[in-house]
Amino acid sequence: MTMCYSTGGGALVTACTAPTQLTLGANDVGFSQSVTLSWTGAQGGAGNPIAGYEVYRDGALLQTVQAASLDVQSPAQNGSYVFTVRTKGAIPGFDSPMSSASAVLTSRVTACAAPANVRLSAYDVKLGGTATLSWDAAAGGANNPVAGYEILRGGAAFTTVAAGVTSLIVTAPAADGAGYAFTVRALGTVAGLDSAASAAATLTAHAPQYTDTFITQSGGYTIPWWAESLRVCCIGGGGGRGAPGYNYGTTYPGGGFGGGGTGEKAELTLGAGQFTPGETVQVTVGGGGIAAPTSFEAGRAGGATSFGALLTARGGLGGSPGDASSNSSAPNGGAGGAGGIGGAGGGWSRYGPNSGNIGSQGANGESWSLPASDAAYYPFSDPSTGRRLGTGGAGGTGVNTGNAQTGNTSLQGTRYGSGGGNNNDGNGTDGLIAVRVGRYL
């Protein structure tokens, strides 16, 4: 119904009309954001020009303005405001009805996405070692850009970095086997709308670790890809026993056997950058020298043991034969390789075994002394390996008998590179390659 009345002079007055269209400068915006609301289509009535506008928010009067626009605020949380407008006339009582057109202003803010592809440059490091923690840049939420990242360690806040940073150097624990689980959250510009925590990447610490490998056959050895240090011990093959001297009968018995020499023991330690992890090295394990096949011959030398071109240990020399000449001194046994132990030579007797004057055992083949400690017999000086260097075989006396020991029998473990003696087959034993690989150093 159109309101109107006639003035005393007969002029007709009518009500204003309401706006027919309301427009927002932006929508689906952040919390409490200022947006311009404008409207069109309002008209004054007859004799009743427009005096202003009343702006309503959710049916309640918000503000009265003169212009056909107003800056309004979006909700302070996710939600909507409905705006309507009524036209004010210059004649009291002749305002428009509430506009049937409306504008709905919505605040829409969502949380940031969690960072993806959280990773470490290394997952297992030495005690207190470091690695680089990285992640892909996260997407912000609606009206909520990423403001930075929070790094959590074991679920607890650890540190924060700026929005453009997507990596951080982190440190492993100082206890063997302990680990830190790192996760990352994207921090939103809008408080309380951060992302959830990412998937975890765990950095584990390790005390130094060593792996021992014992090679008894020639072939190829592949250095592990994870190796950080390489220690090699080569033992050459032991020399064979020397033959007894000629036997001239009971009056002048033959000289005793000469013991073979021990193979050389050589060690080498290499650090990172001095070898190539993953490389296959051709290795040779020296065989033991055989005993002299006929009388008055020297035993055969043991074979050299080598770890590629990096390290070589010589084999022990074969034992010298015994002697049955009138010389009162006995020949020496075979000499070991450098650092090895020579075997004792066979003794000689001028008189028969019943005369009570048996020849004495010969001297050591070389003047080298026994190792100063039991540990020196073992690869890496480590008795826990259960494998050890042998010693030279002892020669027999002037009647072709004697104790042909192969080293200190109180030492535990398998002997390698022993020189041949008299109370076995006389052959030297094969050599050995021991490899100790270390990591987390």
Secondary structure, 3 states (H helix, E strand, C coil): CCCEEECCCCCEEECCECCCEEEECCCCECCCCEEEEEEECCECECCECEEEEEEEECCEEEEEECCCEEEEECCCCCEEEEEEEEEEECCCCCCCCCCCCCEEEEECCCCCCCCCCCEECCCEEECCCEEEEECCCCCCECCECEEEEEEEECCEEEEEEECCCCEEEEECCCCCCCEEEEEEEEEECCCCCCCCCCCCEEEEEECCEEEEEEECCCEEEECCCCCCEEEEEEECCCCCCECCCCCCCCCCCCCCCECCCCCCEEEEEECCCCCCCCCEEEEECCCCCCCCCCCCCCCCCCCCEEECCCEEECCCCCCCCCCCCCCCCCCCCCCCCCCCCCCECCCCCCCCHHHCCCCCCCCECCCCCCCCCHHHHCHHHCHHHCEEECCCCCCCCCCCCCCCCCCCCCCCCEEECCCCCCCCCCCCCCCEEEEEEEECC
